[in-house]
Structures are given as structure tokens and as C-alpha cells.
């Protein structure tokens, strides 16, 4: 992705056993869950209670009850206070003058992706999730994007707080988001650090680090990140604060969580820093950061000041631009233009991203992979509208998609494997060819991976003109996913090649 391209920002929360993406324009802030919640005036089976946040009442939704109501029956809320339960943090969302807290297990990270990373999710138009956002890390994942307006305005049992009309001319949530400044909060050896949200493109478990000739002092090594090698900087040594605790590279005690790599970026320059934990995000007025006094730090150019956060006390606000301009960091980045910085690196990265393809890996009698760009939607196959048995062209049924029937073909049959009964994990991959849509039934989804042409093995056999390509005659091309002992070889399946129309007489049904 070249500099200046449109970028979408998301926060990732972990709740109800999965990771969910929320647009940053609707994710106001994240705070620790209070030990106790106040009861709502009119209890709802989906709501856990409410709490005061800077003088405002914020209702808290129990997302697990909403997503799996049968598995988590609601219990009467005791008075005068309600225990907060297992959720450790509250993600505060807002839209159209409504505000709501969502109880989550943790704030799992942040994402900056191009618009092309969004993929339609499928399902009912009024559902809570309308898209996937595809991460760009080596282990690509598809995270459902929460539709905050639907949650706040059209979901029965969800009780958001409504801002006073005189205090919210127009869309208060949007205005407040524009006026306030968003920070990403992290902890390092007991100290709370704050960074500009836009300067933190990724936070992930610390990968294996590679030593290099200049690794000493504050420069610890290099780690892979999105096809680049990023220099990891020891913040404590760089800023002269290592006396606050053990060195950043110290061995963690048994039971301690794995350290995180926080990527800091401005333009085409980036470094990585190790932090102990991601604390969340915080919104503050532009004038809430208090500048440090003269002599308060050894490197004042690296600090924007100090900020009182809503739940973590005082945080040191670091200037990413100042960290990148630190003489030690700037000298190293300047010595590595082909890898770390410069316009040529950006162009090389753009060409590298273009050469890589994101594959959807799934099972259809065996491990298969299809370019994600070929798949328009992914639907459930729990209750097909029409079940057709014994069709010799592989058609197994029809499902409803947006009010219209969709043909579904058994991919196992088309690939020469024995058909099997659908299960709860079965999915329908929707493929488009012009104005015609077709669904392909697969056993289950596995993952998303990013690979280039070098991962493809073999050559696809050519089919006779006008014939439907079938998979029983040979394996065709294969795709190697992963490395070393964890590598998996998948069958490369071009679903577009299976879209040749079948005659109504052969299928025994009406072709849409």
C-alpha cells in the first residue's frame, strides 16, 4: 500500500470467544470493567448494568448473552450493585447520539487496512455483522465487523444511553470523535505509555528476533512484519529509564503473559517496541496532555507530555515522530533504505503486496484453497430451502440469499470425492460470474493465508472446449501453506472454472 492511500482504522476486541473488529470512528474508548455495576432502572436480559464514566452513565451490554442467548440464561440483577462478571474491559461505542459499553475479555489490537480488505459477510441484512476485515499479517485472518448503528438502534433488549438533545446538535458521537484525541495505551515495566492511535498500525505477539551487526544497547534486533524486517528498539534504554525495572529483554517469570510487539510508524519509517500488555484506547481533549517541565526527561523531543487516563492513572505520552528522529534510531533507519525506509522501499512493498494472493483455505473431502477474491460471500447451510438428492451434476440443494434462491453444488462431488452429509460447520462459498451466482458446499472453513506464485506446485490440466472441469481425473495444481513441520499442502481450486452452466435437463431443476 503506497503512502497517502485511503486507510481504514479498526479496533479489535476479544469477546464471546472470538475477535471482533469495530470501526475506530465508532469505538470511543476502552476502560477497565468496574468491580461492580449499577442496576438499570428497567432490567434487560441482555444488559449487565451501568457505571459512571467521567460523570456520564454508560450502560453495559453482555455481548455473550446477545450472541448465544440459549447458552447464557439471564439471571435477575441484584441491587444496589451488580457484579461485573468475567469481562475485564468495557469498549465504549457511540453513534447518532447513543452511547453503549460492551463488556469484552480484552482489547486485542488495532488494524490499519485498505478498503480492499473488506469482504461482504452475507447473512440477513439486519444482522450485527455485515463485513469481514482481512488482516494483512503473515497469518491472515478474517474478523467480523460489528455494525454499531444496528446494535444501538435496531437490536431488541439493547439499552444505550441517549445524549440530551441540547448537548448533541447533529451527530454528537462523530463531533466528539473529531474533537477528541485517541490514544493507544500500553504498559511497560509498570509504566503506562500512550501513543497517537494513528501511529500504531499493529500490535501482535512478539515474533522471533534476528540479531544483526548493529544490535547493541537500544537496538535489540530485527523481526519480520508484513514482508519487511522491522528494527526492535528497547524504549527504556533509548530514553534512559531502564532503572525503572528489569531490562526489556529479561526472561518472563513462569505464568507471565507473552510480551507484545507494538509497531510504530510515520510515513514510510517504522520501528517496533516491546510492551508488556495492551491496556486499551482512551479519548481525551486536545489540551488534556500536559507538557513536561524543563529537565523532566533526558529526551524531551520524544515526549508530548503526560495524560491522566480514565482508568490507568497518569500515562507518559510519547511522540512517535520524536522516537524516529532520535539520533540512534535515525542513523540506523538512514543506513537501511532498501529495507526500512525511502520511496523505493514503499514501491517495492507495493509490488510485493500485489504479487501475493490471499487464499481461503477450507475442507471439501480434503484441504483446498481458493483465492479469496473469487468468493463473494460465505453463507451457512444449516437449513437449505430445497434439498435435491441424486443430481448427477453435483447440485445438492438451494438456499435463500437476499430473498432469492441460490443453487448450491457439492464441491466434494465436483472434485471427485464421496459426498457427505452437511454439518453445522458446512458453509456455502458464493461465486459470481457476470450476473450469475452459484454456491459451492464445503465441509468447513480452515483459515486465510497469504501466498505468492512460488507456493503453487504443478500445472492445471486443460479441459476440452465447452466441458465442465471435474476434479476426479487428477490433482492439478497444489498450494503449500506454512513452513517447516507446520506446512500444509492444499489443492488449488479455481471455483470460477466450475461455473460452466449446466443444462436444466441434466440438473432436474430451474437454473436462475
C-alpha positions in Angstrom: 0.0 0.0 0.0 1.6 3.3 -1.1 1.8 6.3 1.1 -1.2 8.6 1.0 -3.6 5.8 0.1 -7.0 5.6 1.8 -6.7 3.7 5.1 -9.5 2.2 7.3 -8.9 2.1 11.1 -10.4 -0.6 13.3 -10.1 -1.6 16.9 -10.1 -5.4 17.7 -11.9 -6.7 20.8 -12.0 -10.3 22.1 -15.5 -11.2 23.3 -17.7 -14.3 23.5 -14.9 -16.5 22.4 -13.9 -14.6 19.2 -12.2 -11.5 17.9 -14.4 -8.7 16.5 -13.5 -5.6 14.6 -15.1 -2.2 15.4 -14.6 0.9 13.2 -12.4 3.4 15.1 -14.9 6.2 14.3 -17.5 4.4 16.4 -15.1 3.0 19.1 -14.9 5.9 21.5 -12.6 4.4 24.2 -11.8 1.3 26.2 -11.7 1.2 30.0 -11.3 -1.4 32.7 -14.6 -3.1 33.8 -15.6 -1.7 37.3 -15.7 -4.3 40.1 -19.5 -3.6 40.4 -22.1 -2.2 38.1 -25.2 -0.2 39.0 -28.6 -1.8 38.0 -30.6 -0.4 35.2 -33.9 1.2 36.0 -35.7 -1.3 33.8 -33.6 -4.5 33.6 -33.0 -6.2 30.3 -31.9 -9.8 29.9 -29.0 -8.6 27.6 -27.7 -5.8 29.8 -25.2 -6.3 32.7 -25.8 -3.0 34.3 -24.3 0.5 34.1 -21.5 2.6 35.6 -20.4 6.2 35.8 -17.6 7.4 33.4 -16.5 11.0 33.9 -19.9 11.9 35.2 -21.8 10.1 32.4 -23.9 6.9 32.9 -22.8 4.2 30.5 -25.0 1.1 30.1 -23.0 -2.2 29.6 -24.1 -4.9 27.2 -23.3 -8.5 27.9 -22.3 -9.4 24.3 -22.1 -13.2 25.1 -25.8 -13.1 26.0 -26.7 -11.4 22.8 -24.6 -13.8 20.6 -25.5 -17.0 22.4 -28.7 -16.4 24.4 -29.6 -20.0 24.9 -26.2 -20.8 26.4 -26.2 -18.0 28.9 -29.6 -17.6 30.5 -30.0 -14.2 32.2 -30.2 -14.1 35.9 -32.1 -11.4 37.9 -29.9 -8.4 38.7 -29.3 -7.9 42.4 -29.5 -4.4 44.0 -28.0 -2.0 44.7 -25.0 -3.1 42.7 -24.3 -5.8 40.1 -21.1 -7.8 39.9 -19.3 -7.2 36.6 -18.8 -10.9 35.8 -15.9 -12.3 33.8 -15.4 -9.4 31.3 -12.3 -7.4 32.1 -12.8 -4.3 30.0 -15.5 -2.2 28.5 -15.4 -1.0 24.9 -17.5 2.2 24.7 -19.2 2.7 21.3 -21.3 5.6 20.1 -23.3 6.5 17.1 -26.1 9.0 16.4 -26.2 10.4 19.9 -26.4 7.0 21.5 -23.7 5.5 23.7 -23.1 2.0 25.0 -20.5 0.0 26.8 -19.7 -3.6 25.6 -18.2 -6.0 28.1 -15.2 -7.7 26.5 -12.5 -10.0 27.6 -9.7 -7.7 26.3 -8.7 -5.2 23.7 -6.8 -7.4 21.2 -5.2 -4.8 19.0 -5.7 -2.2 16.2 -5.8 -2.5 12.5 -5.0 -0.2 9.6 -6.1 -1.7 6.3 -7.0 -0.5 2.8 -10.7 -0.5 1.7 -10.0 -3.7 -0.4 -9.5 -5.6 2.9 -13.3 -5.5 3.5 -15.3 -8.5 2.2 -19.1 -9.0 2.4 -20.1 -11.4 5.2 -23.5 -12.5 3.9 -26.5 -13.5 6.0 -29.6 -11.4 7.0 -29.5 -7.7 6.0 -30.3 -6.7 9.6 -27.6 -8.8 11.2 -25.0 -7.4 13.6 -22.1 -8.2 11.2 -22.1 -7.1 7.6 -18.4 -7.5 6.5 -15.1 -9.2 7.2 -12.0 -7.2 7.5 -9.0 -9.3 6.4 -5.8 -8.7 8.3 -2.5 -8.2 6.4 -0.2 -10.1 8.7 1.5 -13.3 7.5 -1.2 -15.3 9.3 -4.1 -13.6 7.6 -7.4 -13.7 9.4 -10.9 -12.5 8.6 -12.6 -10.7 11.5 -16.3 -9.9 11.5 -17.0 -6.1 11.7 -19.7 -5.1 14.2 -22.4 -2.8 12.8 -22.7 -0.4 15.6 -25.7 1.5 14.3 -27.7 -1.8 14.1 -26.6 -2.7 17.6 -27.6 0.7 19.1 -30.8 1.4 17.2 -32.4 -1.8 16.0 -31.5 -4.6 18.4 -34.3 -5.5 20.9 -33.1 -5.6 24.5 -30.1 -3.4 24.0 -30.5 -0.2 26.0 -28.0 2.5 25.1 -27.7 5.9 26.8 -29.3 8.7 24.7 -27.5 12.0 24.9 -29.5 15.1 25.7 -30.8 16.9 22.6 -29.4 20.3 23.6 -26.0 18.8 24.2 -25.9 16.9 20.8 -26.6 19.1 17.8 -26.2 16.8 14.9 -24.3 13.7 15.4 -22.6 14.1 18.8 -20.6 10.9 18.5 -19.0 12.0 15.3 -18.4 15.5 16.6 -16.9 14.3 19.8 -14.7 11.8 18.0 -13.4 14.6 15.7 -12.7 17.0 18.7 -11.2 14.4 21.0 -7.8 12.8 20.5 -7.5 9.0 20.6 -4.5 7.3 22.2 -3.4 3.7 22.3 -2.3 2.7 25.9 0.3 0.1 26.8 2.2 -0.9 29.9 6.0 -1.4 30.1 7.6 -2.5 33.4 4.8 -0.9 35.4 4.7 2.4 33.5 1.7 3.4 31.4 2.6 4.7 27.9 0.3 6.5 25.4 0.8 6.8 21.7 -1.2 8.5 19.0 -3.7 5.9 17.7 -2.9 6.7 14.1 0.8 5.9 14.7 0.2 2.3 15.8 -0.6 0.2 12.8 -0.3 -3.2 14.6 0.2 -4.9 17.9 1.0 -8.7 17.9 2.7 -11.4 20.0 6.5 -10.8 19.9 7.9 -12.9 17.0 11.3 -14.5 16.9 14.0 -11.8 16.8 17.1 -12.0 14.5 20.3 -10.4 15.6 22.3 -8.2 13.2 25.7 -6.5 13.3 24.4 -3.2 14.8 22.3 -4.9 17.6 23.6 -3.5 20.8 22.3 -1.1 23.5 18.9 0.2 22.5 18.8 -1.7 19.2 17.8 -5.2 20.0 17.3 -7.0 16.6 15.1 -7.4 13.6 11.6 -9.0 13.4 9.5 -9.9 10.3 6.4 -7.8 9.8 4.2 -7.7 6.7 7.1 -8.7 4.4 9.6 -6.2 6.0 12.2 -6.5 8.7 11.5 -4.0 11.5 14.1 -2.9 14.0 13.1 -3.5 17.6 14.1 -0.7 19.9 14.4 -1.0 23.7 12.4 2.0 24.8 13.8 2.0 28.3 17.4 2.1 27.1 16.6 4.6 24.4 15.0 7.0 26.8 17.3 6.3 29.7 14.6 4.9 32.0 15.9 1.3 32.4 16.3 1.8 36.1 12.5 1.6 36.5 12.6 -2.2 36.2 14.2 -5.2 34.6 15.6 -4.9 31.1 13.1 -5.2 28.3 14.7 -8.5 27.2 14.6 -10.1 30.6 13.1 -13.7 30.9 9.5 -13.7 31.9 8.6 -15.5 35.1 6.5 -18.7 34.9 2.9 -17.9 34.1 3.6 -14.4 32.8 2.0 -13.4 29.5 4.0 -13.3 26.3 5.3 -9.8 25.5 3.9 -7.9 22.6 5.4 -6.1 19.7 4.0 -2.7 19.1 4.8 -1.3 15.6 5.2 2.5 15.5 5.0 4.1 12.1 5.1 7.6 10.5 5.1 7.7 6.7 7.5 5.0 5.4 9.5 4.9 8.6 8.8 2.4 11.3 10.2 0.7 14.4 9.0 -2.0 16.8 9.0 -1.7 20.6 8.3 -4.4 23.2 5.5 -3.8 25.6 4.1 -6.0 28.4 0.4 -5.5 27.7 -2.1 -3.6 25.7 -4.3 -1.6 28.1 -6.8 -0.2 25.6 -7.7 3.1 24.0 -8.5 6.4 25.6 -10.2 9.6 24.3 -9.0 12.9 25.6 -9.4 16.6 24.6 -6.5 18.0 22.6 -5.5 20.1 25.6 -5.6 17.2 28.1 -1.9 16.4 27.5 0.2 18.5 30.0 3.7 19.3 28.6 6.6 18.2 30.8 8.7 20.8 32.6 12.3 21.6 31.7 14.7 18.9 32.8 11.9 16.3 33.4 13.4 13.9 30.9 16.7 13.2 29.1 15.0 13.3 25.7 12.2 15.9 25.8 11.7 15.7 22.0 10.4 12.1 22.5 7.6 13.2 24.9 4.4 15.0 24.1 3.7 15.3 27.9 1.6 13.5 30.5 -2.0 12.5 30.3 -4.5 11.5 33.0 -6.3 8.4 31.6 -9.8 7.4 32.5 -8.8 4.1 34.1 -5.0 3.7 34.3 -3.8 6.8 36.1 -1.1 9.0 34.6 0.4 8.0 31.3 3.6 9.3 29.5 2.6 10.4 26.0 5.3 9.5 23.6 5.8 11.3 20.2 6.5 8.6 17.6 8.0 11.2 15.3 10.4 12.1 18.0 11.4 8.5 18.6 12.0 8.0 14.9 14.1 11.2 14.9 16.3 10.1 17.9 19.9 10.1 16.7 20.4 6.4 17.3 17.2 5.3 15.5 17.5 7.8 12.7 21.1 6.8 12.0 20.1 3.1 11.7 17.0 3.8 9.5 19.0 6.0 7.3 21.6 3.2 6.8 18.9 0.7 5.6 16.9 2.5 2.8 16.2 -0.7 0.7 14.5 -2.4 3.7 13.3 0.1 6.2 12.7 3.5 4.6 12.6 5.6 1.5 10.4 5.9 -1.6 11.9 2.9 -3.2 11.0 0.7 -0.3 7.4 1.8 -0.5 7.3 1.0 -4.2 8.9 -2.4 -3.5 6.4 -3.1 -0.8 3.5 -2.2 -3.1 4.8 -4.6 -5.8 5.3 -7.3 -3.2 1.8 -6.9 -1.9 0.4 -7.0 -5.4 2.3 -10.3 -6.1 0.8 -12.0 -3.0 -2.7 -13.5 -3.0 -4.9 -14.1 0.0 -6.3 -17.7 -0.1 -9.3 -19.0 1.7 -8.4 -22.5 3.0 -11.3 -24.9 3.6 -12.1 -28.6 3.5 -14.0 -30.4 0.8 -13.0 -34.0 1.1 -9.5 -32.7 1.7 -7.7 -29.5 2.2 -8.4 -27.0 -0.5 -7.5 -23.3 -1.2 -9.2 -20.7 -3.4 -8.2 -17.0 -3.9 -10.4 -15.0 -1.6 -11.2 -12.6 -4.4 -13.2 -15.3 -6.2 -15.6 -15.7 -3.2 -18.3 -13.0 -3.0 -19.9 -14.3 0.2 -19.9 -17.2 2.7 -23.2 -18.5 3.9 -24.4 -21.1 6.4 -26.0 -24.3 5.1 -28.0 -25.2 8.2 -31.5 -25.2 6.6 -31.5 -25.4 2.8 -34.7 -24.2 1.2 -34.8 -27.1 -1.2 -32.9 -30.4 -0.8 -32.1 -32.2 -4.1 -30.7 -35.8 -3.9 -29.0 -37.7 -6.7 -28.4 -34.9 -9.2 -25.7 -36.2 -11.5 -24.1 -32.7 -11.9 -23.4 -32.3 -8.2 -26.3 -30.0 -7.4 -27.3 -30.7 -3.8 -29.9 -28.0 -2.9 -30.9 -24.4 -2.9 -30.6 -21.8 -0.2 -32.2 -18.4 0.1 -29.9 -15.4 -0.4 -31.4 -11.9 0.0 -34.8 -13.1 -0.9 -33.8 -15.2 -3.9 -33.0 -18.9 -4.4 -29.3 -19.8 -4.9 -28.1 -23.0 -6.5 -25.7 -25.0 -4.3 -23.4 -27.6 -5.7 -21.5 -30.1 -3.7 -17.8 -29.3 -4.1 -16.8 -32.8 -2.9 -18.7 -34.3 -5.9 -17.2 -31.9 -8.4 -13.7 -32.7 -7.1 -14.2 -36.4 -7.3 -14.7 -37.2 -3.6 -17.5 -39.1 -1.9 -20.4 -36.8 -0.9 -21.1 -36.4 2.9 -24.0 -35.1 4.9 -23.7 -31.4 5.8 -22.9 -30.5 9.4 -23.1 -27.3 11.5 -19.6 -26.4 10.2 -20.6 -26.7 6.5 -20.5 -23.4 4.5 -21.6 -22.2 1.1 -19.0 -20.3 -0.9 -20.9 -17.9 -3.2 -19.1 -17.2 -6.5 -20.2 -14.7 -9.2 -19.7 -14.9 -12.9 -21.2 -11.9 -14.6 -24.8 -11.7 -13.4 -25.0 -15.4 -12.4 -24.3 -16.7 -8.9 -23.6 -20.2 -7.8 -22.9 -21.7 -4.3 -20.4 -24.4 -3.6 -20.9 -26.5 -0.4 -17.7 -27.2 1.6 -17.2 -29.2 4.8 -15.7 -26.4 6.9 -13.5 -23.3 6.8 -9.9 -23.5 8.0 -8.2 -20.2 7.7 -7.0 -17.3 5.5 -3.4 -17.4 4.3 -1.3 -15.1 2.1 1.0 -16.7 -0.5 2.7 -15.8 -3.8 3.1 -17.7 -7.0 6.1 -19.6 -5.7 3.8 -21.5 -3.3 1.9 -23.1 -6.2 3.1 -26.5 -7.4 2.3 -28.3 -10.6 0.2 -27.3 -13.6 -3.6 -27.4 -14.0 -4.7 -29.8 -16.7 -6.5 -28.1 -19.6 -10.2 -29.1 -20.1 -11.7 -29.7 -23.5 -13.5 -26.8 -25.0 -17.0 -26.4 -23.6 -16.5 -29.1 -21.0 -17.0 -28.6 -17.3 -13.8 -29.1 -15.4 -14.0 -32.0 -13.0 -11.6 -33.0 -10.3 -11.6 -36.7 -10.4 -9.0 -37.1 -13.2 -6.0 -35.7 -11.3 -4.9 -33.4 -8.5 -3.9 -30.5 -10.7 -2.1 -27.6 -9.0 -1.3 -27.6 -5.3 -0.6 -24.8 -2.8 1.9 -25.1 0.0 0.8 -23.2 3.1 3.1 -22.5 6.0 6.7 -23.5 6.6 8.7 -26.4 8.1 6.8 -29.0 10.2 3.7 -26.9 10.2 3.4 -26.7 6.4 0.2 -28.0 4.8 -0.3 -28.8 1.1 -3.7 -27.8 -0.2 -5.4 -28.4 -3.5 -5.7 -25.2 -5.5 -9.3 -24.9 -6.6 -10.4 -22.3 -9.1 -14.1 -22.0 -8.4 -14.6 -19.8 -11.4 -13.7 -22.7 -13.6 -16.6 -24.7 -12.2 -19.1 -22.1 -13.2 -19.9 -23.5 -16.6 -23.7 -23.6 -17.0 -25.5 -27.0 -16.8 -28.5 -27.8 -18.8 -31.9 -27.9 -17.0 -32.4 -31.4 -18.2 -29.3 -32.6 -16.5 -29.9 -30.8 -13.3 -33.6 -31.5 -13.0 -34.2 -28.1 -11.7 -34.7 -24.5 -12.8 -31.5 -22.6 -13.5 -31.5 -19.0 -12.2 
